[in-house]
Amino acid sequence: MRAVAVSAFGAQPQLMDLPQPEPGPGEVLVRLAAAGLNPVDWKLADGTFGDAVPASFPLVLGTDGAGEVLATGTGVRRFTVGDAVFGQFQRPEQGGGSYCELAVADENAIAPAARSVTYATSAALPTAGMTAYNLVEETRVSEGRRVLIVGATGGVGTLATQLAAGRGAEVIATARPAKAELMRTLGAAETVDHTAGRVADQVLAAHPDGVDVLIDLASGPEEFDEMTRTVRDGGTAVSTIGSADADALTEKNLRGFNFVNRPSPQLLDILAGQVDAGRLTVLVGREVALEEASDVLTASRNGRAQGKTVLAISG
């Protein structure tokens, strides 16, 4: 089968011809139609996680995918051949991922795909969607709360904006002027142009009493500390990239933490249901061929990716 893989950490991703995997007990073999690209994909390829993530090579890249069940291993109860599914396929110790034609997943890492959208849209949803949902849950976003989302125009940010607004929160989203109208259609009450000056100053000028929740998807430690000026006494500040200093936040009387995602099939079911109900829109910026995976990974690594990128694998 065709697959995009690396022969070692730090090696250039290559299109390879690899043997078809077979599902073991509790596993499902899926003929993938599409794979979603996430920053964690190139970080894994680069060996960013070191010994914390044991891997077998060649290592097929990619976490998210969607397609049709081709076969099931013994003991599988949730799926049968022909089911449309989506979810997470990255299995570094087995060398498996989603940038390929056929992938194996644990049956508890996937769920029935949303019926109202394409496989490409479903493939863009799992990691970003579960991250956004858990962020909104863990920061206790609810009706009437004011939420500042930094890095709001990316995959996680656009979904978190919708989920927070859907709970009745007042969402302030950082966005360039060209994306401001899009963010408002997704539920943001207002936007802040992060290229027009310090975001914290702009937010506090408009809202001297601050925000209840800061969800920061982009800022390094110094910038994150600056952003916490916007959070009112007793509020919550969370970083998704490890920039939060819990002790420093406690001294400011803020509840703060570095976010760690907790995926589950139940979350995937919730997200698919919200998509089918029309309450959640998944934005796909680009669809490219599997052969272009190396180029789009480089663009993501260099911060040049626009919107959510999906690899088209099969029809």
Residue, then its C-alpha position, 0 to 999 in steps of 0.5 A: m500500500r502507499a504510505v508516507a513514512v519516515s525511516a528514522f526520526g529527523a528523516q525526510p518523509q517519503l512516499m513508500d510502498l509498505p505491506q498491508p497491516e492486519p487487525g489484531p484483537g480489538e482492532v479495526l482495519v480501515r480503508l482511508a479516504a482522507a487524513g488530517l494534518n496536525p502539528v503533532d505529525w511533524k513533531l513526531a517525525d522530527g523526534t520532538f518527543g524523544d524517548a517518551v514516544p517509542a516508535s518502530f520504523p518505517l513510521v507511517l505519519g499522521t494521527d487523524g483519518a476517516g474512511e470505511v471499515l475493511a476488516t475487524g479483529t477478534g472481539v470487535r463489537r462496535f463496528t462491522v465491515g462497511d461502516a464509515v468511521f473517523g478517529q485517531f490512527q497514530r500507533p508509533e510503537q507499531g509504526g502505524g499512522s493515517y497517511c496511508e491507504l490502509a490503517v489499523a486503529d484500536e476500536n476505542a480510538i474511532a467512532p462512526a463518522a458524521r453522516s452530513v459531511t465528506y470523509a475529508t471534513s471528518a478527517a479534519l475533526p478528531t484531534a482538533g475537535m477533541t482538543a477544543y471540546n476538552l479545553v472548553e470543558e476544563t476551563r468551565v466555559s458557561e453562559g455569560r462568561r467572557v472568553l479570550i481565545v488567542g490563536a483563534t483562527g486555526g483548527v482548534g481555535t475555530l472549533a473552540t470558538q464555536l463550542a464556547a459560543g454555543r454554551g452562551a459565552e462571550v468570545i473574544a477571538t484574535a484574528r487578522p482583519a481578513k479573518a474577522e468576519l469569519m470568526r464572527t460567523l463562527g460565534a465570536a462576539e468580537t475580534v482583536d487584531h493581534t498585528a495592531g498592537r498588544v492584544a492584552d492592551q486592546v482587550l483591557a481597553a475594551h473590557p477594563d474588568g477583564v475576561d473570565v477565561l484565557i485559552d491560549l493556543a499560540s503564545g510562548p511563556e513570556e507572551f502568555d504571562e503578558m496575556t494573563r493580565t487580561v484575566r480577572d481575579g479568580g479567573t482561568a488561564v490555560s496554555t496548549i503549548g506548555s507556556a503556563d507557570a502554575d505557581a506564578l498563576t497561583e500568585k496572581n490568584l488565577r487558576g492556570f494549567n498546561f493543557v493535556n488532551r484526553p481523547s475518547p470515542q465518546l468525545l468523537d461521538i459528541l463531535a460527530g453529533q454536533v456536526d450532523a446537527g449543524r451546530l459545529t462547522v469544520l473548516v478545511g483550508r486545503e485538500v492535497a494529494l497524499e504525494e504532497a504530504s512532505d511539502v505540507l508538513t514543511a509548511s506547517r512546521n514553518g508556520r505557513a499553513q493556512g487553515k486545516t489541511v487534509l490529505a486525499i487518499s482514496g475516493 
